[in-house]
């Protein structure tokens, strides 16, 4: 049975309307999803067996797939992927083809990542027309506006924009969320011309400029792609990144060399971009196929049921691989890329609940040990399952063992055998599905004892969410603002040791944190092997999803 908050999220985001006109129950949705996904099995006996297994882990909330699977499986909408990466080529045809594909993806409820570094710098002459290039930032506005006007239900198009550190327009990109763009500058100038600054106090004008800046590119997360060479000898731009992140949380950083070190198929291309939340570096046109294991379900007192965890991992990998088989988008390049690599992203949620049940503080060394144990079991079991599926159903079509990068498999000391998938694990933020499961999202610590969570996609606000009483009374529980940024980074890096794709996590810092501390967090994350980092200083934005209630 779902909690009241979970029921609200399920009803508004995932429940289908039955022929009777009523919304389906959670139990009916689990059967719908399990039956449809099991339909990819090759024999009737397997279809029956896995319908039962899939239903079991969904009903128990031991595993939940990404939201598009929950809402679309078994319906007329065949897309079950949450997010994608599209290439941006330096031509009008390339840019507007990507824009057209973006609109199609947004209409089906997906989010998109792009690397805009192929686009020539603003002011560069354009051969054949005598014009000058407007640069990547101007074209980003087109994609941002498309994400606003094209929607599927209440969902708005989430996007990730990445620019390489050596791009000529990188300084303007870094300041994208803090410096007013041309349209907003004109608005402020017109206010000055028509009314004069004397009408407004400096403080009010500062508030206006901040509100306008925060509303710029509101459908984009942005990140700067940093190489190992740059991180070994960074220049002033790293300070600029930290300063702007200090202002409002953007940009993040994406360590491209670290991400590509785990790219199993370098012969297909490089991982130049990620999905909107950064947990999956993707090749051009690849989609995310995401699902998360609810760690809270495997612990009772001091007992952890590792045998059942392995069963759920094996079942979940098979589930997600079946989703790859059944998924269909309106864009043929995406379907081709998805089937060529069959990339999966099996992650976790409820890690904070898991630690609370064990009585382990989030920032204790034992929490890192727990992360390593769980991460290794999940990754090892997932790869073994992928190898078994390759025997049963064949390896991913782009499989070329002599050209592959076997670093991940060798690191686990597994035999180099055919694999069904190019990657199997990832850690997503799991915002909505964690609410359905009534656990904390991803590997984040509890945000606060009492907090408001603002849901901005047409659902309204959950007025107040709080931990259950056992967790509130648990002296081991540590909240996000009680944990040092170093401990946040170390936790992300520890999970990354046993994750094929990447880890989405917020490095929370208090309001009085310095720019230098943010820069230090980038350096530590890079040194420890993170693939990217997102820092958020408390209350650095006028609006934030989680708002602490000062009653602790």
JOHUZI-V889405 format. One record per backbone hydrogen bond with DSSP energy under -0.5 kcal/mol. NH is the residue of the N-H (numbers start at 0). CO is the residue of the C=O. If there is no record, write none. Layout:
# JOHUZI-V889405
nh: <NH;NH>
co: <CO;CO>
This chain:
# JOHUZI-V889405
nh: <6;7;8;9;10;11;12;13;14;17;17;20;23;28;29;30;31;32;33;34;35;36;37;38;38;39;40;46;47;48;49;50;51;52;53;54;55;56;57;58;59;60;61;62;63;65;68;69;70;71;72;74;77;81;83;84;85;88;90;94;95;96;97;98;99;100;101;102;103;104;105;106;107;107;108;109;110;111;112;113;115;115;118;122;123;125;126;128;129;132;138;139;140;141;141;142;143;144;145;146;147;148;149;150;151;152;154;156;156;157;158;159;160;161;161;162;164;166;169;172;173;174;175;177;178;184;185;186;187;188;189;190;191;192;193;194;195;195;198;199;204;205;206;207;208;209;210;211;212;213;214;215;217;219;220;222;223;224;224;225;225;230;231;232;232;233;237;238;239;240;241;242;243;244;245;246;247;248;249;250;251;252;253;254;255;255;256;258;259;260;261;261;262;263;265;267;268;271;272;274;277;281;284;285;287;290;291;292;293;294;294;296;297;298;299;302;304;304;305;308;309;310;311;312;313;314;315;316;317;318;319;320;321;322;323;324;325;326;327;331;333;334;335;336;337;338;339;340;341;343;344;345;346;346;348;349;350;351;353;354;355;356;357;358;358;359;360;363;366;367;368;369;370;371;372;373;374;375;376;377;378;379;380;381;382;383;384;385;386;387;388;389;390;391;392;393;393;395;396;397;398;402;403;404;405;409;410;411;412;413;416;419;421;425;426;433;434;435;436;437;437;438;443;445;450;451;452;453;453;454;454;455;459;461;462;464;466;470;471;472;473;474;476;479;480;481;482;487;488;489;490;491;492;493;494;495;496;496;497;498;500;501;503;504;506;507;508;512;517;518;519;520;521;522;523;524;525;526;527;528;529;532;533;535;537;539;546;546;547;548;549;550>
co: <2;3;4;5;6;7;8;9;9;15;21;17;15;24;25;26;27;28;29;30;31;32;33;34;35;36;37;42;43;44;45;46;47;48;49;50;51;52;53;54;55;57;56;56;291;289;65;65;66;67;68;71;75;287;110;285;112;86;88;90;91;92;93;94;95;96;97;98;99;100;101;102;103;104;105;104;81;157;83;159;113;161;115;132;120;130;124;125;125;123;134;135;136;137;138;138;139;140;141;142;143;144;145;148;154;150;151;146;149;155;218;111;220;113;159;222;224;163;166;168;169;170;172;174;174;180;181;182;183;184;185;186;187;188;189;190;190;191;195;196;200;201;202;203;204;205;206;207;208;209;210;212;214;216;158;160;251;162;222;223;253;226;227;228;229;230;234;234;235;236;237;238;239;240;241;242;243;244;243;221;221;532;223;530;225;253;225;254;255;256;257;258;259;261;262;264;265;269;281;279;274;272;84;282;82;344;63;346;61;292;348;293;294;295;302;299;297;302;303;304;305;306;307;308;309;310;311;312;313;314;315;316;317;318;319;320;321;322;77;329;330;330;331;332;333;334;335;336;337;422;288;423;290;344;292;439;441;443;349;350;351;352;353;354;355;354;358;360;363;363;364;365;366;367;368;369;370;371;372;373;374;375;376;377;378;379;380;381;382;383;384;385;386;387;388;388;389;418;338;339;395;399;399;263;403;405;406;407;409;408;414;385;340;345;501;429;430;431;432;433;434;433;440;477;464;546;461;451;544;452;459;453;454;452;460;450;448;467;467;468;470;472;473;445;446;478;479;483;484;485;486;487;488;489;490;491;492;493;494;495;424;278;426;502;533;505;535;509;513;514;515;516;517;518;519;520;521;522;523;525;524;252;504;506;508;536;451;544;545;449;547;548>
